[in-house]
Amino acid sequence: MVDAISESHDLQKFLCACFLLHIRHAALDQPTRGSVVIDGLDLSSVDDDLERVYTLFPRLKERDWQLAGTLSGGEQQMLAVGRALMSRPKLLMMDEPSLGLAPLIVKDIFDIIRTINKEGITVLLIEQNANHALKIADWAYVMETGNISMQGTGEELLTKDSIKEAYLGKRKK
């Protein structure tokens, strides 16, 4: 699940959420443009924003004629991120963006998350793939049974033996 926080009103958010329910039945660029209209953003920037999304996700440009519900899992994840970026968020919340995706697509998704963050968008990532998540994290929290058990930079946590053993499948020699 991908969510974006923008400066919209509650009613606009509700309308946008209702609109998202129909994504499976619309062509790729139609729901994107539609949600921008609902969010009340400047339509003159839609084409520029869409081009930015297509630059991040060239596969979506190749598939812009295709119904969203017929895209692969990885393409649907790209579409979800692209739609969120259309609202020019300051914060992008992502819950398990790699879940169920092929390893090659997982790498692409994490590269794009890193790019989005470098562009100045804060990313809050909840992810079961500790290796990929920690490699791109500025700061990370490790939770066990609902409690924070460790925290630190992604780089620091990647070097901890307890993290390596529990989450990365590496044993001490």
N, C-alpha and C positions, 0 to 999 in steps of 0.2 A: 504494500500500500504506500502511496506517495501522497503527501499533503503539502500544500504551500500556504504560508501565512502572508496575506497582503493587507492593505488598509481598507478592505471592503466593509460594508455594513452587514449586520447579521442577516437581514432579508436577502441581500445579494448572495451571501454564502449559501443560504438555504436554496435559493433558486438555482445556483450553480450545481449544488449537490443533486438536486432533482434532475437537472439536465444531464449530469454524468450517468444517470441510470440508463439513458438511451444510447450510450456510446456504441454498443454492439451493433446497432442497426444503421449507423451513419458512416459515410465515407470519412477517411482520415482527417482531411482538413476541415470538414464541416463542423464536427463537434468542437474542434480547437477554436475556430472562429466564433462559434456560437457561445462558448463559455466566456470569451473575451467580451462579447457584446453584453452578456449578463453581468459580468464584473464591472461594466461601465468604463472600461479603459478606452483610450484613444484608438479608434479604428485605423488611423493613418499609420500607426506603428505595428499593426498586426502582420503585415507582410514582412517587415524587418525582423520581427520576433520569430515568425515562422521560418524565415531563412536561417536564423541563428539556431533554431531547433534542428533544422535539416543539416546544418553544418556539424552539429554534435552527433546527430543520428542519420547519416546518409542513407541507411537502409529504409528509414521512414519515407524519404523522398522517393525512393524507388517504388514504394508501396502506397503512394498517396491516393491511388485509385481504389484500393482494396478496402473492404468493410473491416472495421476495427476488430470485430468479433472473430474474424477469420485469420488474424495475425498469429504468429507463433507466440509462445510464452515470453521469450526474450523481446520480441517486437512489441508486445503489449506492455511490457515493463518500460521500454523506451518511450512508447506513446504516453504512458502515465507520467513519466518524468517530463517529457516535452510539454504536455498540457499544463503541468504545474509551473514550468518555467515561463509560459506565456503570460502569467499574471505578474511577472517580475517580482518574485518574492524576495524578502530579506532573509527568510528562514525556510529551508526545505527539510521536512521531516520524512524519513524513509524507514519503513518497517520491513526488514528482510528482503531487500531488493534482489538478492541472489537466489532466493528460494526456488528450487525446481528448474533452474536454468542450466544449460550446457556449460561446461568449464570455460570454453572460449568466450561465450557471451558474458559469463561472470566477470572475466578479466576486463572486457570492454565496459561493462557497467561501472566497475570500480574506477577505471581510468576516467570515465565521464564524471563520476562523482567528484573525483579529485579536481578535474578541470572546472566544474561548477563552483567548487569551494575557492579555487584560486581566482575566480572571477569576482569574488567578494560576497558570495551567498553563503550564509552559515548553514551547515548541514548537520542535522541531528539524525544519527544513524543507529538503528537497532538491528543487529546482524548476528547470525549464528556462525558465520564464516569468520572466525577470529583472526586468522592469518591475513586475509584481505582487508578486513576492517582496521586492524591495528597498523597495517602498513600505510594507510592513508590518514589515520587519525592524528589530529593535533593533540587532543586530550581524550582519554578513554576511561570508562568505568567498567569493571567486571562485576557482574551481579550473580549471586548464588542464592537460591530460594528467596528471591525478592529483596535481598540486602546487598549493599555495595561491599564487596570483599577486597577489592583493590582499585586503585586509580593511579593514573600517571600519563605521561605521553605515550603515544602508540609505540614509539621506538623503545622506551623504557620497558613497557610491558612485554614486548616481543622478546626481550632478553632474559626475562624472569623464568627460572626453571619450572616453577609451579604452573605458569601459563603454558609453557612448552609441553609439559606433561599432560595437563588437563584438557587443553583446547587445541593443541597443534599436533598431538600424536607423537611427540618426540620424548624419548626416555633419556635419563642421565646415563652416561657410559661409565 
